[in-house]
Amino acid sequence: MHVVLPGRPEVTQQHGYFHAGATSAIVDSAGGYAAFTLFPENTEVLTGEYKINLLAPAVGDHIEAVGTVLKSGRTLTVCQLEVFGVQEGRRKPVANGQQTLIPVNRPEQ
């Protein structure tokens, strides 16, 4: 699953790089949606934990987060997480990590 965040002042820090919080938020979503595609009907997704390694300052026109399911289980699903800074069509890795997610039953309406 891919999630893109365009560059703008609200998501950058004092040096003009994408803020680590913004980077973490979109990669959490990318992994969550990737896991959710494999979950049973009538369930939702919750992140149990995730770890992010910031590899380089996140610069570019936008950042792109990619979540890939490594293993989907009945109780736990594990995703690989990657974030790229994209400048003039070129992608540079800026963060990677791993995430564990769980399915939860949707509340009755």
N, C-alpha and C positions, 0 to 999 in steps of 0.2 A: 504494500500500500504506500502511496506517495502523498505527502502533504507539503505544500509550498507556502512560504511566508515571504511576501515582498519586503524589501528594505524600506524603512521609514524611521524617523527619529524616535517614535514611541517604543520601538523594539530594540534600540541600540543602547550601549552604555557610554561612559564618558570619553572613550577613545574612538567612538564611531563604529565599533564592531557590534554584530548582533549580540544581544545580552544572553548569557548562559541560561537564564530562566526561559527566554523565548525559544532557544534552541532545544532545551529539555521538554518544554510543553508540546512542541510540534512532533518531536520524535516519540513521545509518550502516546500521542494520538495516532501516529502512523502505525505503531506496533499494536495498539488497541484495536484499530479497525482491521488490521491484518488477521489478528486472532479471532475477532468477532465473525469474520466470514466463515469460520469453521465451527462455530458454536451451534448447539441445538436451537431449534425454534423456541420461542418464548423465554429466551435468556438474554441477559445483558452482560457487559464486560466490565471487570474491575481490575486495575493494576494492583498486584500484590507487592511487587518491588521492581525497581530498575536501577541500573548503574550506568552512568555516562562518563566516558573519558573524553575530555576536550583536547583535541589533537593540535589545533591551530586556531588563530583568531578567525572568527566567522565573518568573512567579508564577501561582498558581492551585490549584485542587483537583487538577489533573493537567496534564501536558503531552501534546500529541499531535503525533507526527511523521508527515509525509506524504512519500513518495518517489514520483516520477513519472518514467517513462522518457521522455526527450526523443528519443533515437536509439538503436536497438538494431542493432549491427553484428555481423559474424562474429567479430571479435576484441575490440572495445571497445564497451561500452554506457555512455551518459551519462545520468545522472538529475538532475532538479531536486529539491532538498531544502527542506522547509519545516517549521518547528516553531511550534506555537501554545500559549500558555498558556490554559487553559480555567478560567474562574471563573464559577460559577452559570450555566453554559450559554453564556457569551459567550467567543468565541475572539479572542485578540489575538496577532498575529505577534511572535515573540520571536527567531527565527533563520531564516536561509535559507542555501542553498549549492548546490554542484554536486559531483557524484561521478562517477568513472570506474571501471567494473567490468570484470572479465574472467571468461570461463568457463574452468574447468579440468576435466580429465577426472577422474571419480571413480576412486579407487583400486580395483583388483580385490580382491574379497573371497576 
